[in-house]
Amino acid sequence: MKTTALIAAALLAGAVPALAAEDPIAVRQTLMESMGGAAGLTAGVLKGEIDYSPAIGKAAITATAGVAEAYADYFPEGSDTGGNTEASPKIWEDPAGFAEQISKLQAATAGAVSASGKSGPADAEAFKAAMQPVLATCKSCHETYRLDD
């Protein structure tokens, strides 16, 4: 399952490895755009704006899991300034707390992957149950470790 998540992250991020060493801010922004796309898809399903299918559920869950596995690698020292970053200085001031949030996200996405099975959650309610912990973890991390727009 971790392999599927890593493959999804690689596909979503495109040229991330080449860009990573030169611009970790751009990489993490690309990863967050992928996460945002999956969250938007999830919100559309939960609001009834998008008809649910197991393939949609699996895609959103796989994308979030891929980002969760890769994300923490793109916050090296010195990447707290420059570029157009929304990362809070608290990430570097409290690396243990940030690592804990990433671990919570990874656990939530692993749970969603497990719940989704091979083909994705069977219905919108199962999808909602799988994704709610993921979305709650995102919100919790953003409250502490993301600058307001």
N, C-alpha and C positions, 0 to 999 in steps of 0.2 A: 504494500500500500504506500509506503514511503517512496518507493520507486515511481509509482504513478504520480505522486505529488511533485516529485522533483522533475519529472518529464514535463508536467504541465507548467511548472515555473519556467523551465527552459524555453518552452514553446511560447509562453506569454511574454517573456522578457526579450526574446529575439537575440540581440547582440550583447546581452548583459555581460558575459565574461570579458569581452574585449573592452567594454566601456568601464567595467568595474574598477580597475586599477586607476584609471584616469579620472573618473568622476562618480564616486559612490553616491553623491546626492542625486544625480540623474538616474542611477540604477534604482535607488529606493523609491524615487518618484514614479518610475515606470512600474515597479512592483505594486505600489499603492494604487496606480491607475487600474491595474489588473484587479486588485482587490475591490476597488470602487465599482468596477464593471460588474463583478460578481455580486456585490451588495445591491447594486441597482437592479439587477436581474431578480435577485431574491425579493427585494421590496416590491417589484412589479407583480411577482407571483402572489406574495402575501396580501397585497391590496386588491387582488383579483383583476389587475390590469393586463396580466400576461397569463395565458392558459398554461397550466402546469403540464409537464411531461417528465417522465423519469430522466430523459436525456438532458433536459434543462437543469434538473436538480443535480445530476451527476456533474455537469459542466461547472456549475457554480461552486459546488463542494470541492471539486478537484482544483479549481483555480485558487480558492482560498487556502487550501492545504499546501499547494505549491508555494504560494507567497509566504505562508507562515514558516515553512522550512528554510527559505532563503533569506528572509528579510533581515535578520539580526546581523548578518555578515557585512552589511553595508553602512555601519556606523563607526568607522575607525576614528581614532583621535584625529582632530583637525578637520573633520567633516561637519563640524557644528556651525561653521560660518562659510560664507561664500555661496554663490548660487542663490537660488530662490527657494530656500528650505523652510518648511513649516515644523521642522523638528525642534522641540524645546531643548534648551540647554540642560534641562533636568535629566535628559538621557545620559549625558556625560557626567553630571553631578551625582547621579544615583544609578550607576550601571547595574547594580544588583537588583534594584527595583524594576528597571527596564527589562533585564533578563528574565525576571519572574513574570512580567507581563507577556513576553514573547513565549515563554514556556506554557503559560495559560492558553495563549492563542494556539500553539501547536497541539496541546491536549484537546482543545475544543474542536479543532479541525480534524484531528485524528478520530475523535468520536463521531464526527459527521461522516467521515469517510467510511468508518466501520458500519454506521447505521445505513449508509446509502447502498451497501451491497454492490454487486457487480454492475447492475443496470441503473442504479439511482433509486431514491426513495419512491415507493409505490404510488404515493398520492401527495397532494399539497400539504396535508396535515403532517405526514411523516417528514416531509421536507422542512416544514416549519419547525418541528421538534428538533431536527438535526441542526438547523442553522441558528436557532435562537441563542444557544451558548456562544457561538462564533460571533454573532453580532454584538452580544453583550460584552464580550471580551474586547472587541474593537472599540466600542464606546468607552469602556473603562480606561483603556490605554490612551485614547485620544484626549480624555479629560485631564490626564497628567502629563503626557509626553508629546503633545502636539500643540503648537502655537495656534491661537485663534486666527481666523482669516481676517 
